[in-house]
Amino acid sequence: MTRNLSLRLLLGLLLCAGCSRTVPPADLLVGEPEYPLDTTGRFTYVTTHDIEAINVFMIFPYESYIVMFGHFYGGFVQVVDKESGAIVCSGIPRGRGPGELVGAEFADLNPQTGTMTIVDGDTHQILSFNIDDFIAGRFKAARKPAAPFTYQVFELDREHTLHDHLVTYVSTMYGVPDRLSVLRKDGTKTAVYNEFPIMDTVRNRNFIIYQQRRASLSPDRTKLAMGTVMQHTYFETFDIGKTHIAPRSQQLHSGPVDYSQRWPFEKCTGGFLSVYAGNELVVAATDDFTEKADRKIYNNLCVFDWDGHPIKRIRMEGCKSIPALCLDSDGRTVYAVMKADNDFYYFARTEI
């Protein structure tokens, strides 16, 4: 008994040592990316009718479906047929009851287990359920409290989750949350990452920059991509495991490197409107990375590799913005919710 206890204590110390180790950030590359292929294109409409939604935040490919997450008139989740665009089912209404959400903007779908995870920022709860049960009409959600400042939770496997936190000022009640952390089901922390491309703890610029970031975990659950859409345009990639979070690349596409400089466009937004991590590539919707105070057009479909290298940019004609997109398992087909010139949202696709 004593020997087993000693072994458990030693294992616990090793785990703590591993997750408290500081991982140095990747070298920061500065400057607008140059795409080897820069061209124009158009989406093909999957359906001729528009999507009945106030907003669509994220979409995920799942078997023969596209799972949409946003503010629909029938709830927060809508499942459509991948080929026809026909609505298969929808639900999760607004409310505080079982299986309801008050306010949520970030979700994750693990294609390996079918688990969908949504963070309700208003009630500070994490809602999770099986998407197959949802489609079959057997929806039953589990709910648990979220740690302070939790923005997004990704299921790595049935025993581990990756947590992305909104890092803000030091709180006398909660302290400073980890930027990224991996937790076991029992709450044990097995990995952390607390670096930023540029550290600023005085003016807390990171809170302003990252409060609207877009993040996506690859279907194989081993890589994370993140792009920001407020003030500075950062693009970062990470290798993710049950016991490690390792930066792979980090880039500043627009905005000053020196935080002591006056921010030239404090009221404008720009950068990454949506990001989706595929197993081999990252696809994203961006603006032109220009320093125009009125930049509001996010119709650039951009492709990166996992080392952050730009591969292709397609300027999608007849499109004002791409608020949600995903890369199908074939690695070529991009499904998207796009805002057309008539200001309506449509379900569409294209090839990259």
Salt bridges, closest charged atoms under 4 A:
ASP38 OD2 - ARG313 NH2 2.75
ASP38 OD1 - ARG315 NE 3.64
GLU83 OE1 - ARG349 NH1 3.89
ASP108 OD2 - ARG221 NH1 2.97
ASP133 OD1 - ARG138 NH2 3.10
ASP157 OD1 - HIS160 ND1 3.07
GLU159 OE2 - LYS185 NZ 3.74
ASP164 OD2 - ARG213 NH2 2.39
ASP178 OD2 - LYS189 NZ 2.57
ASP186 OD2 - ARG184 NH2 3.48
ASP200 OD2 - ARG203 NE 3.72
ASP220 OD2 - LYS223 NZ 3.19
GLU236 OE2 - ARG179 NH2 2.91
ASP239 OD1 - ARG248 NH1 2.93
ASP287 OD2 - ARG295 NH1 3.28
ASP288 OD1 - ARG315 NH1 2.72
ASP305 OD2 - HIS309 ND1 3.03
ASP307 OD1 - ARG248 NE 3.11
GLU317 OE1 - ARG42 NE 3.83
ASP328 OD1 - LYS82 NZ 2.94
ASP330 OD2 - ARG332 NH2 3.94
ASP343 OD1 - LYS320 NZ 2.80
